[in-house]
Amino acid sequence: MDIVSLLLATGLSLVFLVVVFRPLELAFPAKKGQRFFRPDWFTDLLFLLGQYLLWNGLVFWCLTQTRGTLTEIVPHEFRSAVAAQPLWLQILEVVFLSDFCVYWGHRLQHRVSFLWRFHSVHHSAEHLDWLAAHREHPLDTVYTLTLINLPAFVLGFPLEALAGFIAFRGVWAIYIHSNVRLPLGPFRPLLGAPELHHWHHARDRDAGNYGNVCPLMDLIFGTYRCPDHEPESFGINTPTPSTWLGYMVQPLLPKIRETSVTEEVSEPEPMSQTRIARVAAKQEMYSDNFQPSPPSS
């Protein structure tokens, strides 16, 4: 694909996302009154362009270049058996396999400090909508896309199944970040909807909800969390840059201390024995000076 075709595809994708998701956000807003051009809108647009024009293509180019080596990891007979399955079954298996990998890889992003340095860029968004879904550091994007696609690629799932899932997951990831809250009823425990993923973006770094398409893994491993209301705020508890370039550079800088959402007031340091003796002496002196005089006879 040449640069003109790539730019055209990116422009059409942007128009498609606005046409589909903006009416949903107006009709079913999770946070009412959020403006289209909210703070950091232009910054998130740069993240979107970076993903569509650079990082996504880089990952798939690397997978293509290493295809011969990767296909030798799994026996040919197993790969042939996988490819011989009905397409609908392959897609279901790819969804389950990818969601399993995403769940554990996502938990690592929140638990391992080095991974969190890059993943925190995504969580720095203080306003969630369809555009905020693209706020990712490129190294975080490479990590996530590799985690999602590499296992299925190695096991022999054909490109038709992978391409369909990649397209679906891309739209789904945008949907669960959108400023939308739909009444799901009995389907609520089955779908990783915006109301579930919004709680993942609450300021608590360990807020749970690490699954993507389905919260099954969260339900099994005890990380499911979905109250009936929206979080009070989104974001992280460390200072964030004000520019796209700043977000690219900050994860490479020395670590900044993270504070708690409800940071407790620190206990006063215990006084030394010398200080205690001085305070006691002063109290005794004041007591002697202000002794009441005996009544006159």
C-alpha positions as CSV (number, residue, x, y, z in Angstrom):
1,M,0.0,0.0,0.0
2,D,1.4,3.4,-1.0
3,I,1.4,6.5,1.2
4,V,-1.6,8.0,-0.7
5,S,-3.7,4.9,-0.2
6,L,-2.7,4.7,3.4
7,L,-3.7,8.4,4.0
8,L,-7.0,7.8,2.3
9,A,-7.8,4.7,4.3
10,T,-6.9,6.6,7.5
11,G,-9.2,9.5,6.6
12,L,-12.1,7.2,5.7
13,S,-11.6,5.3,9.0
14,L,-11.7,8.6,10.9
15,V,-14.9,9.7,9.2
16,F,-16.5,6.2,9.8
17,L,-15.7,6.4,13.5
18,V,-17.2,9.9,13.9
19,V,-20.3,9.0,12.0
20,V,-20.9,5.8,14.0
21,F,-19.8,6.7,17.5
22,R,-20.6,10.4,17.8
23,P,-24.4,9.8,17.5
24,L,-24.2,7.0,20.0
25,E,-22.4,9.3,22.5
26,L,-25.1,12.0,22.0
27,A,-28.0,9.5,22.4
28,F,-26.7,7.4,25.3
29,P,-24.0,9.5,27.1
30,A,-22.2,8.0,30.1
31,K,-21.1,11.4,31.2
32,K,-23.5,14.1,30.1
33,G,-22.3,17.4,28.8
34,Q,-18.9,16.1,27.6
35,R,-18.0,18.2,24.5
36,F,-16.8,16.8,21.2
37,F,-13.6,18.9,21.3
38,R,-12.9,18.2,24.9
39,P,-9.4,18.8,26.5
40,D,-6.6,16.8,24.9
41,W,-8.7,16.1,21.8
42,F,-5.9,17.1,19.4
43,T,-3.3,15.1,21.3
44,D,-5.5,12.0,21.0
45,L,-5.9,12.6,17.3
46,L,-2.1,12.5,16.9
47,F,-2.2,9.1,18.8
48,L,-4.8,7.9,16.3
49,L,-2.7,8.9,13.3
50,G,0.4,7.3,14.8
51,Q,-1.4,4.0,15.2
52,Y,-3.1,4.0,11.8
53,L,-0.1,5.2,9.8
54,L,2.8,3.7,11.6
55,W,2.6,1.3,14.6
56,N,-0.1,-1.2,13.4
57,G,1.6,-1.6,10.1
58,L,4.9,-2.1,11.7
59,V,3.7,-5.0,13.9
60,F,2.0,-6.8,11.0
61,W,5.1,-6.3,8.8
62,C,7.2,-7.9,11.5
63,L,4.8,-10.8,11.8
64,T,4.9,-11.3,8.0
65,Q,8.7,-11.1,7.9
66,T,9.1,-13.8,10.6
67,R,6.3,-16.0,9.4
68,G,8.6,-18.8,8.1
69,T,10.4,-19.0,11.5
70,L,7.2,-18.8,13.6
71,T,5.4,-21.5,11.7
72,E,8.1,-24.0,12.5
73,I,7.4,-23.7,16.3
74,V,4.2,-25.8,16.0
75,P,4.0,-29.1,14.1
76,H,2.6,-28.9,10.6
77,E,0.0,-31.5,11.3
78,F,-1.5,-29.4,14.2
79,R,-1.5,-26.2,12.1
80,S,-3.3,-28.1,9.2
81,A,-5.9,-29.4,11.6
82,V,-6.6,-25.9,12.9
83,A,-6.9,-24.5,9.4
84,A,-9.3,-27.3,8.4
85,Q,-11.9,-26.3,11.0
86,P,-15.0,-24.3,10.0
87,L,-14.4,-20.6,9.8
88,W,-17.0,-19.8,12.5
89,L,-15.3,-22.1,14.9
90,Q,-11.9,-20.7,14.1
91,I,-13.2,-17.2,14.9
92,L,-14.6,-18.3,18.2
93,E,-11.3,-19.9,19.2
94,V,-9.3,-16.9,18.1
95,V,-11.6,-14.7,20.3
96,F,-11.2,-16.9,23.3
97,L,-7.4,-17.4,22.9
98,S,-6.8,-13.7,22.3
99,D,-9.0,-12.7,25.3
100,F,-7.1,-15.1,27.5
101,C,-3.7,-13.7,26.4
102,V,-5.0,-10.1,26.7
103,Y,-6.3,-10.7,30.2
104,W,-3.0,-11.9,31.6
105,G,-0.9,-9.6,29.5
106,H,-3.0,-6.7,30.6
107,R,-2.7,-7.7,34.3
108,L,1.1,-7.7,33.8
109,Q,0.9,-4.2,32.4
110,H,-0.6,-3.0,35.6
111,R,1.6,-5.0,38.0
112,V,5.0,-4.8,36.4
113,S,6.4,-1.3,36.8
114,F,8.4,-1.3,33.6
115,L,5.3,-2.2,31.5
116,W,3.1,0.2,33.5
117,R,5.4,3.1,32.5
118,F,4.2,2.7,28.9
119,H,0.7,1.5,29.6
120,S,0.0,4.5,31.9
121,V,0.0,6.7,28.8
122,H,-3.2,5.0,27.8
123,H,-4.6,5.4,31.3
124,S,-3.7,9.1,31.5
125,A,-6.8,10.1,29.5
126,E,-9.1,12.1,31.8
127,H,-12.0,12.1,29.3
128,L,-13.1,8.8,27.7
129,D,-14.6,8.7,24.2
130,W,-14.1,7.0,20.9
131,L,-10.9,9.0,20.3
132,A,-9.3,8.3,23.7
133,A,-9.2,4.6,22.8
134,H,-6.2,5.4,20.5
135,R,-4.1,7.0,23.3
136,E,-1.2,4.5,23.5
137,H,2.5,4.7,23.6
138,P,3.9,2.9,20.5
139,L,5.8,0.4,22.5
140,D,2.6,-0.4,24.4
141,T,0.8,-0.8,21.1
142,V,3.5,-3.2,19.8
143,Y,3.2,-5.2,23.1
144,T,-0.6,-5.5,22.9
145,L,-0.9,-6.3,19.2
146,T,1.8,-8.9,19.4
147,L,0.1,-10.5,22.5
148,I,-3.2,-10.6,20.7
149,N,-2.1,-11.9,17.3
150,L,1.1,-13.9,17.8
151,P,-0.3,-17.0,19.6
152,A,-3.1,-17.5,17.0
153,F,-0.6,-16.8,14.2
154,V,1.8,-19.4,15.5
155,L,-0.9,-22.0,16.1
156,G,-1.9,-21.9,12.4
157,F,-5.1,-19.9,12.3
158,P,-5.5,-18.6,8.7
159,L,-5.3,-15.0,7.8
160,E,-9.1,-14.9,7.1
161,A,-10.0,-15.6,10.7
162,L,-7.3,-13.3,12.0
163,A,-8.2,-10.4,9.7
164,G,-11.9,-10.7,10.7
165,F,-11.0,-10.7,14.4
166,I,-8.5,-7.9,14.1
167,A,-11.1,-5.7,12.4
168,F,-13.8,-6.6,15.0
169,R,-11.5,-6.0,18.0
170,G,-10.4,-2.7,16.7
171,V,-14.0,-1.4,16.5
172,W,-14.8,-3.1,19.9
173,A,-11.8,-1.4,21.6
174,I,-13.1,2.0,20.4
175,Y,-16.7,1.1,21.5
176,I,-15.7,0.2,25.1
177,H,-13.8,3.5,25.5
178,S,-16.7,5.6,24.1
179,N,-18.7,7.9,26.2
180,V,-21.7,5.6,25.9
181,R,-23.8,3.7,28.5
182,L,-26.3,1.3,26.9
183,P,-28.9,-0.8,28.9
184,L,-27.5,-4.3,28.5
185,G,-29.9,-6.1,30.9
186,P,-29.0,-9.9,31.2
187,F,-26.1,-9.5,28.7
188,R,-24.2,-7.3,31.1
189,P,-22.0,-10.2,32.6
190,L,-21.3,-11.4,29.1
191,L,-19.9,-8.4,27.3
192,G,-17.0,-6.1,28.0
193,A,-19.2,-3.0,27.5
194,P,-18.2,0.6,28.1
195,E,-19.7,0.7,31.6
196,L,-17.3,-2.2,32.5
197,H,-14.2,-0.8,30.9
198,H,-14.8,2.7,32.2
199,W,-14.2,1.3,35.7
200,H,-10.9,-0.1,34.5
201,H,-10.0,3.5,33.7
202,A,-10.8,4.7,37.2
203,R,-7.9,6.3,39.1
204,D,-7.1,3.1,41.0
205,R,-4.3,1.4,39.2
206,D,-5.7,-2.0,40.3
207,A,-9.3,-1.3,39.3
208,G,-9.7,-4.7,37.6
209,N,-11.7,-5.5,34.4
210,Y,-8.6,-6.6,32.4
211,G,-10.6,-8.6,29.8
212,N,-11.6,-7.1,26.5
213,V,-14.4,-8.7,24.5
214,C,-15.8,-10.7,27.3
215,P,-15.4,-10.4,31.1
216,L,-15.2,-14.2,31.6
217,M,-11.6,-14.1,32.8
218,D,-12.4,-11.3,35.2
219,L,-15.3,-13.3,36.6
220,I,-13.2,-16.4,37.0
221,F,-10.2,-14.8,38.6
222,G,-12.0,-12.3,40.8
223,T,-11.2,-9.0,39.1
224,Y,-14.7,-8.2,37.8
225,R,-16.0,-4.8,39.0
226,C,-19.0,-3.0,37.6
227,P,-21.0,-0.7,39.9
228,D,-24.2,0.8,38.6
229,H,-22.7,4.3,38.2
230,E,-19.8,5.9,36.4
231,P,-16.5,6.5,38.1
232,E,-16.1,10.0,39.5
233,S,-13.0,10.6,37.4
234,F,-10.5,9.0,35.0
235,G,-6.8,9.2,34.8
236,I,-3.6,8.4,36.8
237,N,-2.1,9.7,40.0
238,T,1.2,11.0,38.5
239,P,1.9,14.3,36.6
240,T,1.2,14.0,32.9
241,P,2.7,15.8,29.9
242,S,0.7,18.4,28.0
243,T,1.8,17.4,24.5
244,W,2.0,14.2,22.3
245,L,5.8,14.4,22.2
246,G,5.8,14.6,26.0
247,Y,3.9,11.3,26.2
248,M,6.4,9.7,23.9
249,V,9.3,10.7,26.0
250,Q,8.0,10.5,29.6
251,P,8.1,6.7,30.0
252,L,11.8,6.8,29.2
253,L,12.5,9.2,32.0
254,P,13.2,8.4,35.7
255,K,10.2,7.1,37.5
256,I,7.8,9.6,39.2
257,R,6.3,8.6,42.5
258,E,2.6,7.5,42.2
259,T,0.2,8.8,44.9
260,S,-2.9,7.1,46.2
261,V,-6.3,8.4,45.1
262,T,-7.2,9.0,48.7
263,E,-3.8,9.6,50.2
264,E,-3.9,9.3,54.0
265,V,-2.6,11.9,56.3
266,S,0.8,10.7,57.5
267,E,1.2,10.0,61.1
268,P,3.5,12.4,63.0
269,E,7.0,11.2,63.6
270,P,7.6,10.0,67.2
271,M,9.5,12.5,69.4
272,S,13.0,11.6,70.6
273,Q,13.6,11.1,74.3
274,T,15.6,14.4,74.4
275,R,12.6,16.3,73.0
276,I,10.2,14.7,75.4
277,A,12.4,15.7,78.3
278,R,12.5,19.3,77.1
279,V,8.7,19.5,76.7
280,A,8.2,18.0,80.2
281,A,10.6,20.6,81.6
282,K,8.7,23.4,80.0
283,Q,5.4,22.1,81.2
284,E,6.8,21.9,84.8
285,M,8.2,25.5,84.5
286,Y,4.9,26.8,83.3
287,S,3.1,24.9,86.1
288,D,5.4,26.5,88.8
289,N,4.9,30.0,87.4
290,F,1.2,29.8,87.3
291,Q,0.5,28.2,90.6
292,P,-2.5,29.9,92.2
293,S,-1.7,32.0,95.3
294,P,-3.0,30.8,98.6
295,P,-6.0,32.8,99.9
296,S,-5.1,35.7,102.2
297,S,-6.3,35.3,105.8
